[in-house]
Amino acid sequence: MRMRKKKHGEERIQACAALLCEKPETPILAPTHHLADAPLCLEIGCGKGGFACDMAEKHPDRAFYAMEKYENVMICALEKASACADARPTDNLRFIIANARELDEWFAPASVDYLYLNFSDPWPKARHTERRLTHRAFLEKYFTLLKPTGILQFKTDNVGLFDFTLSEIDALGLTPEVVTRDLHHSPYAEDNVMTEYEKNFSSQGYPIHMLRLRPPQK
């Protein structure tokens, strides 16, 4: 379903321009806008920005970049982040409007410490497999961006997408460090920061699936 275009979208984006990154001439090797020596965290598909805002507040010593390809959705994320800016102890959050296929145009190899995929579109039709953000082609791109000690974390309520992701990881000859099919009743729940989708799904009784994975060691 096509999203309805938000009123005064360009003006609303410009009002939050201080939080929005322009495409760099060369890929980012380390945080350039804030906390230059901090660990670099990247969320792909940030939606309305709740997770990014909460994580940036919880971890003021980390630099967060949140990517979303839809301008309509990014308006909500930018306005949320702007409204709660005073809650962040440090100026450690920026946003990027771009498609995940462009990641290597934004970030340099081995530059990312933490990469988050939260409730990505499952693209359930077989002919759309390659669009899934956990398809092996995307995973290999993430591994290039992650530092050798970096961590990829994936959360979803969709069993089919989770199983697909595990099979893609296995096809690459890798084993996740953490796999749980009921995050909120696992030992990892205590440190979990929920997204808007996650709060909604879990309130309806849907179990949340989560895995953590490190890039292949060379």
Phi, psi and omega in degrees: 000131182285135181285142176287132182292133182284145179292140176056037184302311182299317179296322181291323176294316181296328179294338180248021188301334180296338181263357187254132180274140168270151182299127182285155176293325175231150182304146182290128176264326179213161180307127184254334184270340189195147174047065190303330182258009185278156171302140183261124180244138183227124172253128180255119184082064189279351179059228184276003169090003183298315181296313182299316180297315182292321179293320179296324177288320183289328184237076184293347180269006178243150178259122186251133171241131180240122185253138176212135184274341183263117179301322181302319179285321182297331177304315179297317181296315181296317181292324176296313181295323178293320182293329183254019183301323182293340180281344180273121181298332179230160180276075194240024183225129175223159183237151182228127172264106183191162175273145180300337178294344181263009187307318183287353173273348181253322186236139181281159175303143177056042180249343189257132179269320181226131178235128185242131172240113185241114172054050178295154177303125183286344182040070191291338182286140184302325182288350180256012184310317185289350177276343182294134185289356174247016170297150186302330179295320176290317180303317180296325176295316179298317182298327177294322182282329183287145171292160179304330179266005185290166182228134171255128177239132182234131176231143178201159170261353188269110184299317181299317180292323179294315178297318177300316181298316178299321180290324177293320177296317179297321180297334178273003178076027184243160177231126178297149175285327182225134171220123173220140179258008176209073187306316187287350174241032181240170177296347183268359183292327187299322183263006186281134172254123186272146172272172176299316178300317183298317178299319180293311182296315183293328178293337177268003175092008179281130175290146180257129180262141182214143171220154174233141188214141174256153179293157178299139181271128182271000000 
